[in-house]
Amino acid sequence: MNITYKLYEVGVLPNIGAHQNVVARVRWGIEYEDGGAVSSAAGESLLQIADLSNFTPIEQLTREQVLDWAFASHGGDSFLQELLTYHTQQVNYQKAQMGIVNYTNHFQFDPSPGSQVVGQTIPQTVV
């Protein structure tokens, strides 16, 4: 499985004491791909900024550091493993459906619950 980590946005607090541009929020994504099937996750992480004793100026940060901080705020490796497990299932489900086409030549089909028929919504039945 190919996994691609994406960094969508970094939010900063312009001034905290003597520090400038303190990273406080990270918007990220992860794409899981295998054999043409794709599943993706996206999230937002609020970082802890109470202790700035190890502050690194934003100009010295790498993309990987910022993503590591974001994932660490959700549990680090265990969080990433949970995402991998879920998205592996999603990718495998998609792969199992590859090549399947809808057969419409023989059966009379009913409208799907929630679909539109002549401007009216067919109610979904809850059992």
N, C-alpha and C positions, 0 to 999 in steps of 0.2 A: 504494500500500500504506500502510495506517495502522500506525504503530509507536508502542506505548505502553511507556514505561519505568516499572518498578515498584520501589519501595524497600520490602523486606519487613522488614528488621531491621538495626539498627546495634549492634555490640558495642563496648564501650569498656573500656579499662584505667582503673580509677578514679584511680590516682595513679602518675605517673611523674615523679619529681623534683618540680619546682614546678608541674607541669601536672596538671590534673584532667580526667577523662573524655576520654581520648585515644582517638580512633576507631581501632580496630584490625581490625575485621571488618565486612564489609557483605554482607548477603544481598539479592539483587536478582533481577529478572525483566524480560523483554522479551516483549511480545506483538506478533505480526505478523498483520494482518488485511486481507483483501481479498475483497470480494464474499461475505461470510459464511464464508469459509474462514479458519481460525485455526491458527497454529503458535506455540509459545512456547518460550522458553529461560529457564533459571533457573540461578543460580550463587552462589557464595560467594567473596569476595575477602578475602585477608589483606593488610592494608596495611603498608607499611614505616614503622616508627616510630623508627628509629635517629636520624634528624635531626629535631629538633623546633624548629629555629631559626625556622621560619615558622609556628609553632603558632597555630591559630585556635580560640578557645573554642567548644565545641560549640553554645552558644546563638547564635553568630553564623554558623554554617554553614547553607548552603541545601541542600535536597534535591539540586539539580543538582550542587553541588560534591561531595557525597558519592558520587553515582553516577559522576561524572567520575573521581574517585579510584579507584573500584572498577574501572571499565573500563580505566583507564590501567594498573592493576596486571596486566592481561592483554594489554596491547599497544595499548590506545587505539583509534584509528580503524581500524587494520588488523584488530583483533579484532572490532570492530563490523561491519566489511565482510564478514568471514568468516561471522559469524552471519546477516547479511542475505542473503548468497548462499544459504546452506543453507536458511534458512526460507522464502525466496522459492520455492525448488524444492518445499518441502513444501506451501506454500499452493497453488501451481499444480497439484500432484498432486491435492490435495483438490478444487480447482475443476473439474478434468477429470472427476472422478467424480460431480459433482453431477447428480442426476437419474437415475443408474443404480440400478435395483432388481434384486434377485435373481429370476431366472426359475426357478420350481420345478415347472412343470406337465408337463414332457416327459421330463426326464432322470432317471436313477437316479444319485444322488450317493453317493460314498464318504465315510466319515468323514475329516475333516481330521487330519493327523498331530498327535498330542498332545491330541486331543479325547477326551472321555469317552463310552464306550459301555457301558451297563449296568454302571456301577461300575468299569470297567476302562479303563486308559489305553492308547491305541494308540501303540506306540512309533514314533518318527520314524526314518526310514531315512536314513543318512548315506551319500552317494555320493562 
